[in-house]
Amino acid sequence: MKPYKQLQTQEYIYRKFTQNIPEQELVWHRDGNDREVEILEPTDWMLQFDNELPQPLKDKVYIPKQTYHRLIKGTGYLNIRIREY
């Protein structure tokens, strides 16, 4: 079971993470495709790449394929739109 709700269209993947997600479900992982992640609402959730400090999620973030990363839970919901390449 995934720690988010997802809706997928031909062009985008929409994901919503709730504030009730246990932090241990937000694990380090790699994706098989390059991704552009757009933050749809202001949030204090953060993104951390391997060997880097966490960074606030603002506007758009590019995540190269096979790059280890994880989300760090903030308050409230996290709504994102993903475009894979």
PyMOL Python script that loads the backbone (N, CA, C, O; Angstrom):
from pymol import cmd

cmd.read_pdbstr("""\
ATOM      1  N   MET A   1       0.846  -1.189   0.000  1.00  0.00           N
ATOM      2  CA  MET A   1       0.000   0.000   0.000  1.00  0.00           C
ATOM      3  C   MET A   1       0.885   1.245   0.000  1.00  0.00           C
ATOM      4  O   MET A   1       1.844   1.335   0.767  1.00  0.00           O
ATOM      5  N   LYS A   2       0.562   2.181  -0.847  1.00  0.00           N
ATOM      6  CA  LYS A   2       1.336   3.416  -0.984  1.00  0.00           C
ATOM      7  C   LYS A   2       0.889   4.455   0.036  1.00  0.00           C
ATOM      8  O   LYS A   2      -0.267   4.449   0.458  1.00  0.00           O
ATOM      9  N   PRO A   3       1.801   5.353   0.441  1.00  0.00           N
ATOM     10  CA  PRO A   3       1.453   6.369   1.461  1.00  0.00           C
ATOM     11  C   PRO A   3       0.773   7.605   0.871  1.00  0.00           C
ATOM     12  O   PRO A   3       0.869   8.690   1.445  1.00  0.00           O
ATOM     13  N   TYR A   4       0.089   7.458  -0.262  1.00  0.00           N
ATOM     14  CA  TYR A   4      -0.567   8.585  -0.914  1.00  0.00           C
ATOM     15  C   TYR A   4      -1.752   8.087  -1.713  1.00  0.00           C
ATOM     16  O   TYR A   4      -1.886   6.892  -1.976  1.00  0.00           O
ATOM     17  N   LYS A   5      -2.614   9.026  -2.097  1.00  0.00           N
ATOM     18  CA  LYS A   5      -3.686   8.751  -3.048  1.00  0.00           C
ATOM     19  C   LYS A   5      -3.225   9.273  -4.389  1.00  0.00           C
ATOM     20  O   LYS A   5      -2.568  10.311  -4.463  1.00  0.00           O
ATOM     21  N   GLN A   6      -3.565   8.558  -5.452  1.00  0.00           N
ATOM     22  CA  GLN A   6      -3.036   8.915  -6.769  1.00  0.00           C
ATOM     23  C   GLN A   6      -4.129   8.914  -7.823  1.00  0.00           C
ATOM     24  O   GLN A   6      -5.036   8.081  -7.812  1.00  0.00           O
ATOM     25  N   LEU A   7      -4.015   9.872  -8.735  1.00  0.00           N
ATOM     26  CA  LEU A   7      -4.851   9.946  -9.921  1.00  0.00           C
ATOM     27  C   LEU A   7      -3.898  10.134 -11.093  1.00  0.00           C
ATOM     28  O   LEU A   7      -3.012  10.987 -11.041  1.00  0.00           O
ATOM     29  N   GLN A   8      -4.071   9.350 -12.142  1.00  0.00           N
ATOM     30  CA  GLN A   8      -3.156   9.441 -13.269  1.00  0.00           C
ATOM     31  C   GLN A   8      -3.911   9.760 -14.544  1.00  0.00           C
ATOM     32  O   GLN A   8      -4.947   9.162 -14.837  1.00  0.00           O
ATOM     33  N   THR A   9      -3.376  10.713 -15.302  1.00  0.00           N
ATOM     34  CA  THR A   9      -3.890  11.032 -16.622  1.00  0.00           C
ATOM     35  C   THR A   9      -2.813  10.639 -17.631  1.00  0.00           C
ATOM     36  O   THR A   9      -1.769  10.116 -17.243  1.00  0.00           O
ATOM     37  N   GLN A  10      -3.048  10.880 -18.892  1.00  0.00           N
ATOM     38  CA  GLN A  10      -2.030  10.556 -19.898  1.00  0.00           C
ATOM     39  C   GLN A  10      -0.769  11.385 -19.721  1.00  0.00           C
ATOM     40  O   GLN A  10       0.326  10.923 -20.041  1.00  0.00           O
ATOM     41  N   GLU A  11      -0.912  12.598 -19.218  1.00  0.00           N
ATOM     42  CA  GLU A  11       0.223  13.513 -19.115  1.00  0.00           C
ATOM     43  C   GLU A  11       0.822  13.623 -17.715  1.00  0.00           C
ATOM     44  O   GLU A  11       2.029  13.814 -17.572  1.00  0.00           O
ATOM     45  N   TYR A  12      -0.012  13.503 -16.683  1.00  0.00           N
ATOM     46  CA  TYR A  12       0.445  13.763 -15.320  1.00  0.00           C
ATOM     47  C   TYR A  12       0.038  12.658 -14.344  1.00  0.00           C
ATOM     48  O   TYR A  12      -0.878  11.874 -14.594  1.00  0.00           O
ATOM     49  N   ILE A  13       0.757  12.633 -13.230  1.00  0.00           N
ATOM     50  CA  ILE A  13       0.386  11.844 -12.064  1.00  0.00           C
ATOM     51  C   ILE A  13       0.121  12.842 -10.941  1.00  0.00           C
ATOM     52  O   ILE A  13       0.984  13.659 -10.622  1.00  0.00           O
ATOM     53  N   TYR A  14      -1.057  12.781 -10.344  1.00  0.00           N
ATOM     54  CA  TYR A  14      -1.409  13.643  -9.216  1.00  0.00           C
ATOM     55  C   TYR A  14      -1.347  12.804  -7.947  1.00  0.00           C
ATOM     56  O   TYR A  14      -1.909  11.711  -7.891  1.00  0.00           O
ATOM     57  N   ARG A  15      -0.665  13.315  -6.932  1.00  0.00           N
ATOM     58  CA  ARG A  15      -0.566  12.604  -5.662  1.00  0.00           C
ATOM     59  C   ARG A  15      -0.897  13.525  -4.507  1.00  0.00           C
ATOM     60  O   ARG A  15      -0.554  14.707  -4.499  1.00  0.00           O
ATOM     61  N   LYS A  16      -1.583  12.936  -3.522  1.00  0.00           N
ATOM     62  CA  LYS A  16      -1.913  13.674  -2.305  1.00  0.00           C
ATOM     63  C   LYS A  16      -1.461  12.832  -1.117  1.00  0.00           C
ATOM     64  O   LYS A  16      -1.907  11.702  -0.922  1.00  0.00           O
ATOM     65  N   PHE A  17      -0.563  13.417  -0.332  1.00  0.00           N
ATOM     66  CA  PHE A  17      -0.086  12.793   0.900  1.00  0.00           C
ATOM     67  C   PHE A  17      -0.826  13.457   2.047  1.00  0.00           C
ATOM     68  O   PHE A  17      -0.902  14.685   2.104  1.00  0.00           O
ATOM     69  N   THR A  18      -1.373  12.663   2.962  1.00  0.00           N
ATOM     70  CA  THR A  18      -2.120  13.236   4.084  1.00  0.00           C
ATOM     71  C   THR A  18      -1.201  13.474   5.279  1.00  0.00           C
ATOM     72  O   THR A  18      -0.099  12.931   5.353  1.00  0.00           O
ATOM     73  N   GLN A  19      -1.667  14.279   6.189  1.00  0.00           N
ATOM     74  CA  GLN A  19      -0.907  14.590   7.394  1.00  0.00           C
ATOM     75  C   GLN A  19      -0.839  13.400   8.345  1.00  0.00           C
ATOM     76  O   GLN A  19      -0.057  13.422   9.295  1.00  0.00           O
ATOM     77  N   ASN A  20      -1.637  12.368   8.111  1.00  0.00           N
ATOM     78  CA  ASN A  20      -1.683  11.202   8.993  1.00  0.00           C
ATOM     79  C   ASN A  20      -0.689  10.107   8.619  1.00  0.00           C
ATOM     80  O   ASN A  20      -0.654   9.070   9.281  1.00  0.00           O
ATOM     81  N   ILE A  21       0.107  10.304   7.595  1.00  0.00           N
ATOM     82  CA  ILE A  21       1.060   9.288   7.161  1.00  0.00           C
ATOM     83  C   ILE A  21       2.163   9.139   8.208  1.00  0.00           C
ATOM     84  O   ILE A  21       2.774  10.132   8.602  1.00  0.00           O
ATOM     85  N   PRO A  22       2.425   7.916   8.661  1.00  0.00           N
ATOM     86  CA  PRO A  22       3.572   7.719   9.552  1.00  0.00           C
ATOM     87  C   PRO A  22       4.875   8.027   8.804  1.00  0.00           C
ATOM     88  O   PRO A  22       5.047   7.615   7.657  1.00  0.00           O
ATOM     89  N   GLU A  23       5.779   8.742   9.448  1.00  0.00           N
ATOM     90  CA  GLU A  23       7.019   9.153   8.789  1.00  0.00           C
ATOM     91  C   GLU A  23       7.823   7.970   8.258  1.00  0.00           C
ATOM     92  O   GLU A  23       8.531   8.112   7.261  1.00  0.00           O
ATOM     93  N   GLN A  24       7.729   6.798   8.905  1.00  0.00           N
ATOM     94  CA  GLN A  24       8.502   5.646   8.455  1.00  0.00           C
ATOM     95  C   GLN A  24       8.038   5.118   7.101  1.00  0.00           C
ATOM     96  O   GLN A  24       8.727   4.292   6.502  1.00  0.00           O
ATOM     97  N   GLU A  25       6.895   5.570   6.607  1.00  0.00           N
ATOM     98  CA  GLU A  25       6.438   5.183   5.267  1.00  0.00           C
ATOM     99  C   GLU A  25       7.067   6.045   4.174  1.00  0.00           C
ATOM    100  O   GLU A  25       6.980   5.702   2.995  1.00  0.00           O
ATOM    101  N   LEU A  26       7.691   7.146   4.544  1.00  0.00           N
ATOM    102  CA  LEU A  26       8.334   8.032   3.573  1.00  0.00           C
ATOM    103  C   LEU A  26       9.799   7.608   3.463  1.00  0.00           C
ATOM    104  O   LEU A  26      10.680   8.223   4.065  1.00  0.00           O
ATOM    105  N   VAL A  27      10.044   6.571   2.703  1.00  0.00           N
ATOM    106  CA  VAL A  27      11.350   5.916   2.649  1.00  0.00           C
ATOM    107  C   VAL A  27      12.223   6.460   1.519  1.00  0.00           C
ATOM    108  O   VAL A  27      11.730   7.039   0.552  1.00  0.00           O
ATOM    109  N   TRP A  28      13.530   6.258   1.669  1.00  0.00           N
ATOM    110  CA  TRP A  28      14.470   6.560   0.591  1.00  0.00           C
ATOM    111  C   TRP A  28      14.127   5.659  -0.586  1.00  0.00           C
ATOM    112  O   TRP A  28      13.871   4.468  -0.410  1.00  0.00           O
ATOM    113  N   HIS A  29      14.124   6.229  -1.785  1.00  0.00           N
ATOM    114  CA  HIS A  29      13.821   5.432  -2.973  1.00  0.00           C
ATOM    115  C   HIS A  29      14.387   6.100  -4.217  1.00  0.00           C
ATOM    116  O   HIS A  29      14.822   7.252  -4.184  1.00  0.00           O
ATOM    117  N   ARG A  30      14.372   5.351  -5.316  1.00  0.00           N
ATOM    118  CA  ARG A  30      14.775   5.857  -6.630  1.00  0.00           C
ATOM    119  C   ARG A  30      13.631   5.606  -7.599  1.00  0.00           C
ATOM    120  O   ARG A  30      12.897   4.627  -7.463  1.00  0.00           O
ATOM    121  N   ASP A  31      13.481   6.482  -8.565  1.00  0.00           N
ATOM    122  CA  ASP A  31      12.461   6.319  -9.592  1.00  0.00           C
ATOM    123  C   ASP A  31      13.131   5.926 -10.901  1.00  0.00           C
ATOM    124  O   ASP A  31      14.281   6.286 -11.152  1.00  0.00           O
ATOM    125  N   GLY A  32      12.411   5.193 -11.726  1.00  0.00           N
ATOM    126  CA  GLY A  32      12.958   4.702 -12.986  1.00  0.00           C
ATOM    127  C   GLY A  32      12.982   5.724 -14.102  1.00  0.00           C
ATOM    128  O   GLY A  32      13.601   5.493 -15.141  1.00  0.00           O
ATOM    129  N   ASN A  33      12.310   6.865 -13.902  1.00  0.00           N
ATOM    130  CA  ASN A  33      12.259   7.908 -14.929  1.00  0.00           C
ATOM    131  C   ASN A  33      12.627   9.256 -14.327  1.00  0.00           C
ATOM    132  O   ASN A  33      12.483   9.469 -13.123  1.00  0.00           O
ATOM    133  N   ASP A  34      13.104  10.168 -15.176  1.00  0.00           N
ATOM    134  CA  ASP A  34      13.263  11.554 -14.749  1.00  0.00           C
ATOM    135  C   ASP A  34      11.879  12.090 -14.413  1.00  0.00           C
ATOM    136  O   ASP A  34      10.887  11.731 -15.047  1.00  0.00           O
ATOM    137  N   ARG A  35      11.830  12.954 -13.408  1.00  0.00           N
ATOM    138  CA  ARG A  35      10.539  13.507 -12.996  1.00  0.00           C
ATOM    139  C   ARG A  35      10.638  14.998 -12.728  1.00  0.00           C
ATOM    140  O   ARG A  35      11.622  15.496 -12.181  1.00  0.00           O
ATOM    141  N   GLU A  36       9.593  15.685 -13.130  1.00  0.00           N
ATOM    142  CA  GLU A  36       9.412  17.079 -12.755  1.00  0.00           C
ATOM    143  C   GLU A  36       8.216  17.104 -11.813  1.00  0.00           C
ATOM    144  O   GLU A  36       7.111  16.716 -12.193  1.00  0.00           O
ATOM    145  N   VAL A  37       8.437  17.559 -10.593  1.00  0.00           N
ATOM    146  CA  VAL A  37       7.396  17.562  -9.567  1.00  0.00           C
ATOM    147  C   VAL A  37       6.992  19.010  -9.309  1.00  0.00           C
ATOM    148  O   VAL A  37       7.820  19.852  -8.960  1.00  0.00           O
ATOM    149  N   GLU A  38       5.710  19.277  -9.486  1.00  0.00           N
ATOM    150  CA  GLU A  38       5.187  20.621  -9.232  1.00  0.00           C
ATOM    151  C   GLU A  38       4.366  20.600  -7.954  1.00  0.00           C
ATOM    152  O   GLU A  38       3.492  19.752  -7.779  1.00  0.00           O
ATOM    153  N   ILE A  39       4.655  21.542  -7.061  1.00  0.00           N
ATOM    154  CA  ILE A  39       3.942  21.664  -5.801  1.00  0.00           C
ATOM    155  C   ILE A  39       2.678  22.478  -6.060  1.00  0.00           C
ATOM    156  O   ILE A  39       2.761  23.618  -6.516  1.00  0.00           O
ATOM    157  N   LEU A  40       1.508  21.904  -5.775  1.00  0.00           N
ATOM    158  CA  LEU A  40       0.248  22.545  -6.131  1.00  0.00           C
ATOM    159  C   LEU A  40      -0.299  23.490  -5.070  1.00  0.00           C
ATOM    160  O   LEU A  40      -1.134  24.340  -5.380  1.00  0.00           O
ATOM    161  N   GLU A  41       0.154  23.358  -3.821  1.00  0.00           N
ATOM    162  CA  GLU A  41      -0.285  24.234  -2.729  1.00  0.00           C
ATOM    163  C   GLU A  41       0.908  24.516  -1.831  1.00  0.00           C
ATOM    164  O   GLU A  41       1.797  23.672  -1.715  1.00  0.00           O
ATOM    165  N   PRO A  42       0.953  25.672  -1.195  1.00  0.00           N
ATOM    166  CA  PRO A  42       2.062  25.945  -0.266  1.00  0.00           C
ATOM    167  C   PRO A  42       2.149  24.855   0.801  1.00  0.00           C
ATOM    168  O   PRO A  42       1.130  24.357   1.278  1.00  0.00           O
ATOM    169  N   THR A  43       3.382  24.491   1.170  1.00  0.00           N
ATOM    170  CA  THR A  43       3.594  23.412   2.121  1.00  0.00           C
ATOM    171  C   THR A  43       4.905  23.603   2.874  1.00  0.00           C
ATOM    172  O   THR A  43       5.799  24.320   2.424  1.00  0.00           O
ATOM    173  N   ASP A  44       5.001  22.953   4.022  1.00  0.00           N
ATOM    174  CA  ASP A  44       6.280  22.941   4.729  1.00  0.00           C
ATOM    175  C   ASP A  44       6.935  21.558   4.660  1.00  0.00           C
ATOM    176  O   ASP A  44       7.911  21.301   5.365  1.00  0.00           O
ATOM    177  N   TRP A  45       6.406  20.670   3.818  1.00  0.00           N
ATOM    178  CA  TRP A  45       7.060  19.399   3.564  1.00  0.00           C
ATOM    179  C   TRP A  45       8.389  19.693   2.864  1.00  0.00           C
ATOM    180  O   TRP A  45       8.564  20.750   2.257  1.00  0.00           O
ATOM    181  N   MET A  46       9.324  18.738   2.959  1.00  0.00           N
ATOM    182  CA  MET A  46      10.646  18.946   2.365  1.00  0.00           C
ATOM    183  C   MET A  46      11.058  17.735   1.549  1.00  0.00           C
ATOM    184  O   MET A  46      10.503  16.647   1.702  1.00  0.00           O
ATOM    185  N   LEU A  47      12.037  17.937   0.681  1.00  0.00           N
ATOM    186  CA  LEU A  47      12.612  16.886  -0.148  1.00  0.00           C
ATOM    187  C   LEU A  47      14.087  16.796   0.184  1.00  0.00           C
ATOM    188  O   LEU A  47      14.761  17.817   0.324  1.00  0.00           O
ATOM    189  N   GLN A  48      14.590  15.579   0.310  1.00  0.00           N
ATOM    190  CA  GLN A  48      16.012  15.392   0.578  1.00  0.00           C
ATOM    191  C   GLN A  48      16.596  14.426  -0.435  1.00  0.00           C
ATOM    192  O   GLN A  48      16.081  13.325  -0.627  1.00  0.00           O
ATOM    193  N   PHE A  49      17.674  14.845  -1.082  1.00  0.00           N
ATOM    194  CA  PHE A  49      18.442  13.978  -1.971  1.00  0.00           C
ATOM    195  C   PHE A  49      19.575  13.356  -1.164  1.00  0.00           C
ATOM    196  O   PHE A  49      20.009  13.917  -0.158  1.00  0.00           O
ATOM    197  N   ASP A  50      20.053  12.197  -1.608  1.00  0.00           N
ATOM    198  CA  ASP A  50      21.140  11.497  -0.938  1.00  0.00           C
ATOM    199  C   ASP A  50      22.354  12.411  -0.788  1.00  0.00           C
ATOM    200  O   ASP A  50      22.747  13.087  -1.739  1.00  0.00           O
ATOM    201  N   ASN A  51      22.938  12.431   0.392  1.00  0.00           N
ATOM    202  CA  ASN A  51      24.123  13.228   0.714  1.00  0.00           C
ATOM    203  C   ASN A  51      23.901  14.734   0.608  1.00  0.00           C
ATOM    204  O   ASN A  51      24.852  15.487   0.399  1.00  0.00           O
ATOM    205  N   GLU A  52      22.659  15.176   0.750  1.00  0.00           N
ATOM    206  CA  GLU A  52      22.345  16.603   0.727  1.00  0.00           C
ATOM    207  C   GLU A  52      21.419  16.940   1.896  1.00  0.00           C
ATOM    208  O   GLU A  52      20.763  16.062   2.456  1.00  0.00           O
ATOM    209  N   LEU A  53      21.379  18.203   2.250  1.00  0.00           N
ATOM    210  CA  LEU A  53      20.461  18.664   3.287  1.00  0.00           C
ATOM    211  C   LEU A  53      19.045  18.740   2.718  1.00  0.00           C
ATOM    212  O   LEU A  53      18.878  18.946   1.516  1.00  0.00           O
ATOM    213  N   PRO A  54      18.027  18.578   3.557  1.00  0.00           N
ATOM    214  CA  PRO A  54      16.642  18.731   3.081  1.00  0.00           C
ATOM    215  C   PRO A  54      16.410  20.127   2.519  1.00  0.00           C
ATOM    216  O   PRO A  54      16.997  21.106   2.979  1.00  0.00           O
ATOM    217  N   GLN A  55      15.544  20.197   1.519  1.00  0.00           N
ATOM    218  CA  GLN A  55      15.203  21.484   0.914  1.00  0.00           C
ATOM    219  C   GLN A  55      13.692  21.662   0.910  1.00  0.00           C
ATOM    220  O   GLN A  55      12.953  20.695   0.725  1.00  0.00           O
ATOM    221  N   PRO A  56      13.225  22.897   1.113  1.00  0.00           N
ATOM    222  CA  PRO A  56      11.782  23.150   1.080  1.00  0.00           C
ATOM    223  C   PRO A  56      11.220  22.839  -0.305  1.00  0.00           C
ATOM    224  O   PRO A  56      11.905  22.995  -1.316  1.00  0.00           O
ATOM    225  N   LEU A  57       9.983  22.403  -0.336  1.00  0.00           N
ATOM    226  CA  LEU A  57       9.300  22.142  -1.601  1.00  0.00           C
ATOM    227  C   LEU A  57       8.586  23.419  -2.037  1.00  0.00           C
ATOM    228  O   LEU A  57       7.620  23.853  -1.410  1.00  0.00           O
ATOM    229  N   LYS A  58       9.077  24.007  -3.116  1.00  0.00           N
ATOM    230  CA  LYS A  58       8.486  25.228  -3.663  1.00  0.00           C
ATOM    231  C   LYS A  58       8.437  25.104  -5.177  1.00  0.00           C
ATOM    232  O   LYS A  58       9.379  24.604  -5.790  1.00  0.00           O
ATOM    233  N   ASP A  59       7.372  25.545  -5.768  1.00  0.00           N
ATOM    234  CA  ASP A  59       7.201  25.565  -7.214  1.00  0.00           C
ATOM    235  C   ASP A  59       7.449  24.200  -7.844  1.00  0.00           C
ATOM    236  O   ASP A  59       6.639  23.286  -7.686  1.00  0.00           O
ATOM    237  N   LYS A  60       8.586  24.052  -8.570  1.00  0.00           N
ATOM    238  CA  LYS A  60       8.899  22.800  -9.270  1.00  0.00           C
ATOM    239  C   LYS A  60      10.257  22.269  -8.834  1.00  0.00           C
ATOM    240  O   LYS A  60      11.171  23.026  -8.510  1.00  0.00           O
ATOM    241  N   VAL A  61      10.360  20.940  -8.836  1.00  0.00           N
ATOM    242  CA  VAL A  61      11.607  20.271  -8.498  1.00  0.00           C
ATOM    243  C   VAL A  61      11.872  19.221  -9.566  1.00  0.00           C
ATOM    244  O   VAL A  61      10.964  18.489  -9.960  1.00  0.00           O
ATOM    245  N   TYR A  62      13.107  19.144 -10.034  1.00  0.00           N
ATOM    246  CA  TYR A  62      13.496  18.124 -11.000  1.00  0.00           C
ATOM    247  C   TYR A  62      14.215  17.011 -10.251  1.00  0.00           C
ATOM    248  O   TYR A  62      15.145  17.269  -9.486  1.00  0.00           O
ATOM    249  N   ILE A  63      13.781  15.767 -10.474  1.00  0.00           N
ATOM    250  CA  ILE A  63      14.405  14.603  -9.836  1.00  0.00           C
ATOM    251  C   ILE A  63      14.916  13.686 -10.941  1.00  0.00           C
ATOM    252  O   ILE A  63      14.118  13.040 -11.620  1.00  0.00           O
ATOM    253  N   PRO A  64      16.238  13.616 -11.133  1.00  0.00           N
ATOM    254  CA  PRO A  64      16.788  12.728 -12.164  1.00  0.00           C
ATOM    255  C   PRO A  64      16.520  11.259 -11.829  1.00  0.00           C
ATOM    256  O   PRO A  64      16.495  10.875 -10.660  1.00  0.00           O
ATOM    257  N   LYS A  65      16.321  10.454 -12.858  1.00  0.00           N
ATOM    258  CA  LYS A  65      16.072   9.029 -12.627  1.00  0.00           C
ATOM    259  C   LYS A  65      17.235   8.398 -11.865  1.00  0.00           C
ATOM    260  O   LYS A  65      18.386   8.819 -11.989  1.00  0.00           O
ATOM    261  N   GLN A  66      16.908   7.387 -11.081  1.00  0.00           N
ATOM    262  CA  GLN A  66      17.868   6.606 -10.298  1.00  0.00           C
ATOM    263  C   GLN A  66      18.614   7.433  -9.238  1.00  0.00           C
ATOM    264  O   GLN A  66      19.690   7.035  -8.791  1.00  0.00           O
ATOM    265  N   THR A  67      18.049   8.582  -8.835  1.00  0.00           N
ATOM    266  CA  THR A  67      18.628   9.415  -7.782  1.00  0.00           C
ATOM    267  C   THR A  67      17.885   9.139  -6.471  1.00  0.00           C
ATOM    268  O   THR A  67      16.669   9.310  -6.398  1.00  0.00           O
ATOM    269  N   TYR A  68      18.617   8.711  -5.438  1.00  0.00           N
ATOM    270  CA  TYR A  68      17.977   8.459  -4.147  1.00  0.00           C
ATOM    271  C   TYR A  68      17.439   9.760  -3.565  1.00  0.00           C
ATOM    272  O   TYR A  68      18.111  10.791  -3.564  1.00  0.00           O
ATOM    273  N   HIS A  69      16.205   9.680  -3.069  1.00  0.00           N
ATOM    274  CA  HIS A  69      15.566  10.838  -2.449  1.00  0.00           C
ATOM    275  C   HIS A  69      14.443  10.366  -1.531  1.00  0.00           C
ATOM    276  O   HIS A  69      14.019   9.212  -1.579  1.00  0.00           O
ATOM    277  N   ARG A  70      13.976  11.290  -0.697  1.00  0.00           N
ATOM    278  CA  ARG A  70      12.844  10.987   0.173  1.00  0.00           C
ATOM    279  C   ARG A  70      12.116  12.273   0.518  1.00  0.00           C
ATOM    280  O   ARG A  70      12.682  13.364   0.447  1.00  0.00           O
ATOM    281  N   LEU A  71      10.856  12.129   0.893  1.00  0.00           N
ATOM    282  CA  LEU A  71      10.077  13.243   1.411  1.00  0.00           C
ATOM    283  C   LEU A  71      10.233  13.295   2.921  1.00  0.00           C
ATOM    284  O   LEU A  71      10.392  12.267   3.580  1.00  0.00           O
ATOM    285  N   ILE A  72      10.186  14.494   3.455  1.00  0.00           N
ATOM    286  CA  ILE A  72      10.179  14.701   4.899  1.00  0.00           C
ATOM    287  C   ILE A  72       8.852  15.369   5.230  1.00  0.00           C
ATOM    288  O   ILE A  72       8.523  16.441   4.720  1.00  0.00           O
ATOM    289  N   LYS A  73       8.112  14.713   6.086  1.00  0.00           N
ATOM    290  CA  LYS A  73       6.760  15.123   6.415  1.00  0.00           C
ATOM    291  C   LYS A  73       6.717  16.497   7.084  1.00  0.00           C
ATOM    292  O   LYS A  73       7.525  16.818   7.955  1.00  0.00           O
ATOM    293  N   GLY A  74       5.752  17.287   6.646  1.00  0.00           N
ATOM    294  CA  GLY A  74       5.476  18.572   7.265  1.00  0.00           C
ATOM    295  C   GLY A  74       4.094  18.525   7.900  1.00  0.00           C
ATOM    296  O   GLY A  74       3.597  17.454   8.248  1.00  0.00           O
ATOM    297  N   THR A  75       3.489  19.671   8.046  1.00  0.00           N
ATOM    298  CA  THR A  75       2.138  19.730   8.581  1.00  0.00           C
ATOM    299  C   THR A  75       1.151  19.825   7.433  1.00  0.00           C
ATOM    300  O   THR A  75       1.487  20.342   6.367  1.00  0.00           O
ATOM    301  N   GLY A  76      -0.033  19.346   7.632  1.00  0.00           N
ATOM    302  CA  GLY A  76      -1.056  19.416   6.601  1.00  0.00           C
ATOM    303  C   GLY A  76      -0.801  18.444   5.467  1.00  0.00           C
ATOM    304  O   GLY A  76      -0.026  17.496   5.600  1.00  0.00           O
ATOM    305  N   TYR A  77      -1.463  18.694   4.356  1.00  0.00           N
ATOM    306  CA  TYR A  77      -1.390  17.834   3.187  1.00  0.00           C
ATOM    307  C   TYR A  77      -0.263  18.265   2.261  1.00  0.00           C
ATOM    308  O   TYR A  77       0.214  19.398   2.321  1.00  0.00           O
ATOM    309  N   LEU A  78       0.155  17.334   1.400  1.00  0.00           N
ATOM    310  CA  LEU A  78       1.078  17.642   0.318  1.00  0.00           C
ATOM    311  C   LEU A  78       0.408  17.230  -0.975  1.00  0.00           C
ATOM    312  O   LEU A  78       0.109  16.052  -1.172  1.00  0.00           O
ATOM    313  N   ASN A  79       0.165  18.193  -1.866  1.00  0.00           N
ATOM    314  CA  ASN A  79      -0.440  17.941  -3.167  1.00  0.00           C
ATOM    315  C   ASN A  79       0.585  18.241  -4.248  1.00  0.00           C
ATOM    316  O   ASN A  79       1.119  19.348  -4.323  1.00  0.00           O
ATOM    317  N   ILE A  80       0.855  17.235  -5.092  1.00  0.00           N
ATOM    318  CA  ILE A  80       1.853  17.409  -6.142  1.00  0.00           C
ATOM    319  C   ILE A  80       1.335  16.894  -7.483  1.00  0.00           C
ATOM    320  O   ILE A  80       0.408  16.088  -7.557  1.00  0.00           O
ATOM    321  N   ARG A  81       1.971  17.393  -8.531  1.00  0.00           N
ATOM    322  CA  ARG A  81       1.712  16.911  -9.889  1.00  0.00           C
ATOM    323  C   ARG A  81       3.046  16.502 -10.472  1.00  0.00           C
ATOM    324  O   ARG A  81       4.009  17.266 -10.423  1.00  0.00           O
ATOM    325  N   ILE A  82       3.109  15.305 -11.023  1.00  0.00           N
ATOM    326  CA  ILE A  82       4.362  14.745 -11.519  1.00  0.00           C
ATOM    327  C   ILE A  82       4.261  14.557 -13.030  1.00  0.00           C
ATOM    328  O   ILE A  82       3.255  14.073 -13.548  1.00  0.00           O
ATOM    329  N   ARG A  83       5.311  14.947 -13.711  1.00  0.00           N
ATOM    330  CA  ARG A  83       5.451  14.638 -15.140  1.00  0.00           C
ATOM    331  C   ARG A  83       6.700  13.797 -15.291  1.00  0.00           C
ATOM    332  O   ARG A  83       7.787  14.208 -14.885  1.00  0.00           O
ATOM    333  N   GLU A  84       6.545  12.610 -15.880  1.00  0.00           N
ATOM    334  CA  GLU A  84       7.679  11.716 -16.085  1.00  0.00           C
ATOM    335  C   GLU A  84       8.221  11.862 -17.499  1.00  0.00           C
ATOM    336  O   GLU A  84       7.473  12.133 -18.438  1.00  0.00           O
ATOM    337  N   TYR A  85       9.534  11.679 -17.639  1.00  0.00           N
ATOM    338  CA  TYR A  85      10.184  11.761 -18.950  1.00  0.00           C
ATOM    339  C   TYR A  85      10.912  10.471 -19.236  1.00  0.00           C
ATOM    340  O   TYR A  85      11.528  10.332 -20.293  1.00  0.00           O
TER     341      TYR A  85
END
""", "prot")
cmd.dss("prot")
cmd.show_as("cartoon", "prot")
cmd.util.cbc("prot")
cmd.orient("prot")
